[in-house]
Amino acid sequence: MRPWNDWKLVILACLLLGLAPFVPEPHLLGKLRWVAGGAIGMKPLDWFDLVWHGLPWVFLLRLVFLKTFASTKGL
């Protein structure tokens, strides 16, 4: 089984990598707010950081999507 198809590993990655550092706010949340505010002053490293912290959430959405539509495929 591939690691990006393992529910436990993906959820663990979302909680640890996707939200770290936790104080004062989750890192991904701060980056998303920055982008929503126009991304003024963001450098390439900031964009890489956004992708790095957001990737586990993309894998989680992918798993939810696949499991949802795989279960309704036979109907």
N, C-alpha and C positions, 0 to 999 in steps of 0.2 A: 504494500500500500504506500502510496506517495504521501509525504508529510502534509501537503496542502489539501489532501482529501481526508485527513484525520481530524474529526471534530474536536477532540480533546486538545490536540496540539494547536489548532487554529484559535480556539477560544483562549487558551493560555497565552498565545502570542498577542492576541487582541488586548488582553488584560495587562500583560507585562510590557511588551514593546509598543503596542498601540497607544497606551496611556502614559507611559513613563516619560519624563519624571512627573510624579504625581502632585508635587507642591511647587508653586502656589496654585497651578491649574494643570490639567493634563496637557502635554506638549502639543498633541494633535489639535486639540481645541484652540489653543493659541494660534497655531499656524492657519487653521481654517478661518478664524476671526480676522487674521491679517489679510488673507486672500479676499474675504468678503468685504473688507474695508478698502479694496483696491490694489492690494499687494504692492503698495508704494514702498520702495526701498528693499524689496526682497532680492537677494543675491542667488546665484545658482546653488550654493550650499543650502540655502533655506528651502529651495524647491526640492532638492534631493532629500532633505530632512522631512519634508511634507510627504513625499512618496514613501520614504522608509517607514515612517510611523503610520501611514495610511494603508500600506500593503496588507497587513493582517486583516484589516476590516474589509478590504476588497475580497480576500480569500473567504471570509465568513459570508459575505453577501453572495458570492459565487456558490458556496456550498448550500446555502438556503435556497437559492434559485434552482440549482440542480436537483435537490431533494424534493422540492415542491413540484416541479414539472415532471420529474421521473415517476412520482407516485400517481400523477394524473394521466400519464402517457397511455396506460392501458384502458382508460375509460372511453 
